[in-house]
Amino acid sequence: MDSRRLLAELRLDRANPGAAFGDAVEVPGAGHFSTENPADGAVLAEIGRASVYDYDHVIAAATAAAARLRAVPAPVRGELVRRIAMRLRERKELLATLVSLEVGKIRSEGAGEIQEMMDIADFAVGLARQFGGRTLASERPSHRLYEQWHPLGVAGVITAFNFPAAVWAWNAFIAVVCGNAVVWKPSPKAPLVALAVHRIAAAEAAAAGLPGIFGLLLSDEPVLGQRMAADARIALLSFTGSSAVGRTVAQTVAARFGRSLLECSGNNAVIVAPDADLALVTPAVLFGAVGTAGQRCTSTRRLIVHESLFEPLLARLGHAYARVRIGDPLDPATLLGPLIDAHARDLYRSAVGQVCASGGEIVFGGRHLDGPGYFVQPTLVRARPEWPVVQRETFAPILYAMPYRELDEAITINNAVEQGLSSSIFTRDIASAEAFVAAAGSDCGIANVNCGTSGAEIGAAFGGEKATGGGREAGSDAWKAYMRRQAVTINWGRELPLAQGVQFDIQP
């Protein structure tokens, strides 16, 4: 399917708005920006840039919608999410193709992203009937003590290009069943995916009599994101992006006593123990390092291998890398699509140059491909853990391999970066596995045994520590971030005893 036909099928071939709210769409007056296909550099569409006026209109609509939504029973909110998921299922193939077209994910990963949206929707629908607070024992007679949860109001969501739909769904579906309206500012590198998803969600909300609970802001300028961080009407701001920008977001939101949920950089490592099964290690590392062209926050960037397996594993990986097919992400045989844009390709070339300048050996790859699009080779490097280029996250398929002797040394290398998202160990030794996941082991938010760093399921809360930001999204009890806790005490007696035995009597 060519791009024009796809956009027509998704009704994205008409004038694209920069700001959308409820069932009404406003054409913005702040100019346009373009979105392109990273596989060939061709412009896919011109997108209307949201203005400051559009921003205020969207936030005002969301604020009003949140006031209405909080009175709607949670199971009814869940029904709305269920209906959105039904529309996603109907359009899964079209949306998956759009993901591949706009951000360069291979076909199966594009489909996997839409599937992830449906999975988190199923989780949210079930969650909508399970909200509950704890009943606690009161020390005072004739008193009941319990906790309950209430919506926050408006949740803002700023997403990155690498998961242009799924990360919004992690936030939006949970936030809505919790009773919040959602305002989305997607990456300017993936506005068409955002617009297609938004129109599905907004149409279902309007049909349910709840217009305005989904807002969208499209812009390639940072000003609207900055306004979201500073806007007291946005109770919670979820940000996915670099640690440098995340730090600024956190400071701005904290200055107004708001809440921020940060999913920032990852510099993820796989430890390969001397007893590891290399038949498991090789495909896990290959997907972790090469999948999504190394543009996942959970991508494997560091490979810490016991010295006894170092050369055998590098030989296996070199052979596997040579078989990776690079090309059109819509071709089912392709395993490595393009980087997102020219800037990403320049960062790849810069990192390879720094490796060579540091004395590193390129085992495989190291070049960008000539011709249209932003294609590079998957790259495997012999490196040292202390090199600045190894300490930094480069959003590209570059894997730094380094040997170790003792497990304590490997865990120290794993932890010796400022990021703390995902980590993994391959071992058949129970003691090594337990040491890795113990309190003195991996300091990351995700610790895996005999599986790679990438490809988290939605059932667990997703997020990391240190410069990754500390946020948690998706499953488990991550829903609590989108609600406020309230402690309630009810005195059903006729006396007023004080806690802790305090006496404060006034004699008549």
N, C-alpha and C positions, 0 to 999 in steps of 0.2 A: 504494500500500500504506500503510495507516495504521500509526501507531507501535506499537500493541499487537500487530498481526499480525506486524510486522517483528521485534519483540522475541521473540515466540513462535517464529518461524521460526529465530531464532538461539539459542533456548533461554535467553534472557535475561529471561524473564518470571517466573522463580521467584526466591526470595530471593537477592540478589546478595552474594557474600562480599567482604570487604575484603582478605583475605589468602588467597592460593592457592599451593599448592606441590605439584609432581608431580601425581599423580592424586587427591590428597586435598584437600578444601576445608574450611576452618574458618570458622564464622560468628563474626565478631569481636564483642567486647563493648565497643566504644568509641563506640556511638551510630551515627548515620547522617548522610549529607549528600545533597543532591539534585543531579541533573543535569537541565538544561532544554534545550528546543529554542529556539535563538536567533531563529528566524524568527517565533515567536509568544509566547515566554516561558513556555510550558506546561511543567510538570514531567514529565519522561520516566520517571524512576525514583528511588527512594530507595536509596542505596548504603551498605552497611555500612562503617563507618570502621575501618581496621586499628588495633589497639592496639599498645602496646609489646611485649606478649606475642606478638602475631602477628608483629611484626617479628623478634623473636629466633628464632621458630620457622622463619620463611622463610629467614633468613640461615644458620641451622644446617643446614637441609635443603640449601641451595645449596652450602654448604661441603663437605658429605658427597658430594653429587652430583658436584662438580668433581673430587674425589679419584678417583672412579670414571671419569669421562669422560676424564681425561687419558691413561688407559691404552687407550682405544678408538682404533683407527687412524683417521687423519684422513679417508680416503675413506668410512669407515662413518659418521662424523659428518656428512659431506656428504650421505650417503643420507638421514639423518634430515631435514636441511633440504630436500632434494628432495621428500620426502613431505609436509612441511608446506606447501610451495608447491603441491603437487597439491590439498590441501584448500582452500587459498586460492583456487585457480582455480575449484573447484566452488562456492564461496560468494562469488565476486567481486561479483556484482550486489547481493546482500544486504548485504555489508560496505560497498560503495560507498554504498548508500542510507543505511546507518547513519552513515557519516561525514558525509554531507550533512545528515542529521537532527540530529546532535548538535553539530556545529561550524559548520554553515551553508555549507559549500563547495558550489558549483554541481555539478550532476550529473557533468559530464565531469571535473571536478577530483577528485571523490570516487572515480570509477573510476580516474583516473590515479594516485591514491595507492595503491590496492590493486595496480595494475599495477607500481608502483615496488617494492612488497614482493616481487613475483614476480621482477622483474628482478634485484634484489640477491640473491635466493635462487639464481638461475641462476649469478650471478657467484661466490657462495660455494661452490656445488657444484663448479664448475671449479677454484676455488682450492684445494679440499681435496686435490686430487691434484698440486699444484704447490709445496707448501712445500719450500723447500730452503735450505741455507746455502752460503756461499762456501768453496771450498777455496783456501787461500792458500799462498804459497811460504814455507817456513820457512828461516831462515838457518842452522839447526843441522842437521848431517847425521843421517840416520836418524830424522827427526822429521816428523810430519804435523800441519799446522795448519789448522783449519777452524772455521766458525761454524755453530751450529744454533739453532733456536727452540723454546721450550717454552711451554705455557700459563701464564697468570698465576694462575688459580684462579677467583675470583668477580668478574664484571664487573657493576657497578651502572649502571643507565640511568634517568635522570630526563628525561622528555620534556615538551614544551610542547603546547598544544592545537592549534596550527595544522597540525601533521602528526602526528595522534594515533596513526598506525600505522607509516608509512614510516620515520620516524627510529628507532623501536625496531628495525625490521627491519635497517636499516643496521648497527646495533650488534650485535643479537642473532645474526643469521645468521653474520656474520663471527666474532663471539666464540665461537660454538659450534663452528664448523669448526676454530677455533684450539684448542679443547679446554677452554673455560671454561663454567661455569654463569653464568646471567644473572638478575639480580633487577631488576624493572621497577617504578618508581614513576611512573605517568603523571600528566598534568595532571588535577586534579579537575574540570576543565571537559569532559573527554572520557573518563570512566571506562567507559562502555558499549562503546566501540570497543576499549579496552584489554582489557576482560574477554572480549569475543568473540574477539579475536585470541589472547589467552593460552590460552583453553580449547582452541583448535585446536592450538596448539603443544604444550601440556602433554599433551594426549591422545596425540599422535603420539610424544612422548618416552616416555610410559608404555608404549605399545604396543611400542616398540623396546627395552624393558627399561632405560630410562634416566630413571626418575621423578626429579623434583626439580631438573632442570637449568634449568627455567624457573620463576621465582618472581614473584609479583605482590603489590604493596602499594597499596591504594586508600585515599586519605585526602585531605581538604581542608585539613589542618593541616600546617605546615612541619616539625614535630618529626621526622617519619620521614626526610625529606630531610636534615635536620641530622645525624641519627644515621648515615645512610649516609656522609656526608662524613667523619665522625669515626671510623668503624668500620674497624679495621685488617684485618678479615676480607674487606673489599672492596678488591681489589688495584687496580682501575681504576674510576673513577667518570666516566661520560659525562653531562654536563649540558647541556641546551638550555634557554635562557631569557635573562633580561636580563643585561646586563654587570654591574650592581650585585650581583646574587645570584651570578653567576659568579665575581666577584672573591672573595667570601666562601668559596665552595666551594673555589676554588683554594688559598686560604690554609689552610683547615682540612685539606684533603687533604695539602698539602705539609708541614704540621706533623707528620704521622705518616709522612712519606716514602712516601706513596702516589702514584698516578698519577691525573691528571685530564685529561679530554678535553672541552674547552669549545667550544660553539657558541652564541655570544651575539649581541648586537645587530648590526644592519646599518643603514647609512644610505646606500643605494646610489645611484650617479649614472650617468646616460647623458650622454655628450658627443656633440653633433651638430656635425660639421665642416661647413665651407661647401660641400663637394662631396657631402654625404650625400644618399642617395636617400630622400626623405620618404615614399615609398610603403612602404619598409621600416621607417622610423623610427616612423611613426604606430601601426601595430598592435603593434610591440614595446613601445613606451612604454605603450600602452593596457593590454596584458596585464600588464606589469610593475607599473603603478601601481594598476590596478583589480582584477586577478585576486586571488582569495581575499580580496576586500575590503581589499586592502593589508595583509594579515596574514601575509605571508611574511617571513622574515628577509632574503630576497633581493628584496623588493618595491622597485620604483623609486620613490625619494622625492625625488630632485633631478634636474632636467633643465637641463643646461648647454649652451646653444645659441649658435652663432655669430650675431653681431648681424645678419648678412645674411639669416638664415633664421628669426629669432626670431618676428616677427609672422606670417609665413606658417605656421609650424609650430603656433603657438598657435591660429590660426584653424582649422587642420585638426583639432587635438585637441579644441577646443571643439565642433566639429561631431560628432566621434566620441563625445565624452562625452554629448552630447544623445541619442544613439541607444542608449546602454547601458540595457538593461532591468533594472530592480531588482525583486526579489520573491522568491518561493518558490524556494529553491535546487533543489528537485526538479523544477521545470518546466524542460524542456530549452531553452526560449527565454531563460531568465534568464542574465544575465552577471554580475550583482552581487548576492550574497546578503547576509545580515546580518553585522554585527560580532558578536563572540562573546558579549558581555553588556553590561549597563548601564554598567559601569565603562569599558569600551572606548569606548562612545558618549560618555561624559562627557569622556574624553581627547580625542576628536575635536573636540567642541565647544570645549574649552579651547584646542586648537591653533588652530582657526579664529579664536577670539577674540584670541589673541596675534598672529596675522597681521594682523588689522585694527588692533590697537593699535599695531603697528609701522609701519603705513602701507602694507601690502601690498594689492594689488588682486586680488579674487577674480574670475577669468575665467569660471569655471563652478562651480556647486555651492555648498557651504558650509553646507548645512542638514541636519538630521536629519529623518527622515520621521515624521509623527504616526501613531499606531496601534500595534497589537501588534508585537512584535519590535524588533530593534535595527538598523534600517536607516538609512543615511545616503546622501547624494549623493556621487558621485565628485567630487573637488574639485581644481581647477586654479588655481594662485596665481602671480602675479608677485611675486617675492621677492628678497631680498638674501642672499648666502651667509653673511654673518656673523651674521645674526639667531639668537638662541638657539634659537628654535623650529625653525629649519632645521638647526641643528647637532645636534638631538636626534632620536632615532627615535620617531615616533608610529605605533603599529600601527593604521593606518587608511588609506583611499584618498585621501590628500592628496599632491599633486605640486607641488613648488616649482620654478618655472621662472625662469631667470636667464640673461642674455646674457654673451658674452665676445668678445674681439677676437683674441687670439693663443692658439695651442694650449698654450703653456707656462702661460698664465693659467688655462685650462680644467683642465689637469692639477693645478695648484696648488689650485684649488677642489675638485676631486674628492678630493684627499688631505687637505684641511683640516678633517677631522672625526675624532673619536676612534675611530670604527668603521672596519673595513677588510675587509668581506666581499666584495661583488660590485661590478663596474664594467663599463662598456661604452662603446665609441666607434663611431659610424657615420661611415665615410669610405670613399672609393674610392682614396685616396692611400696608397701603400705606405709612404711615409716617415712619415706621420701615424700609421698603424696600428702601425708598428714602434716609434715613439717612445712610444706609449701602453703597449705591453707590455714595453718595455725596463726596465732596473733603475731608471732615473730617472723612469719613467712611473707608472702606477697602482700604489699601494702595497697593493692588495687581494689577497686570496687567489684571487680569480676575476677575470680580465680578458678580456672578450669583444669581438670586432670584428664589426660588422654583425649582431649579435643582442643581445637585451635582457639585463637583469641577472638575470631570473628564469627558472627552468626548467632547472636543471642536470641532466645525465645522470649515471647512477650509475657510469659507467666511470672517471671522474676522481675523485681525492680531493676531498671537499667540505670547505670551511672557510675561515676568514679570519684576518686579522692584527689587531694592536693590541687594542682593547677587544672585538673579536669573539672573542678568546680563543686563537687559534693552533691550535685542534684540527683534525684531518682525519679524516673518516669516509667510508664507502662504498667507492669503487673504488681503482684504482691499488695502491699499497703501503700503504694505510691499515691493512691487517691487522696491520702490525707493532706498532701501539699495543696490541694485545690479546695480545701475547706478550713473553716475555723472551728476550734474546739471550744466548747462551752461547758463549764462545770455548773451543775444545778443542785441546789439544796432546797428541799421542801419541808417546812415544819408543819406537820399536821396535828400537833398537840396544842395544848393551851398554856404552856409555859415556854420561857425563852432561855434555855440553858446555853452557855457559851462554850466554845471549844477550848480544849486544854485546861478545863476547870477554872477558867478566869471568872472572878466574882466582880461585878460592877453594880452593886445594889445602891439605891437611894432610898433611905427610910423616909416615910411620910411624916 
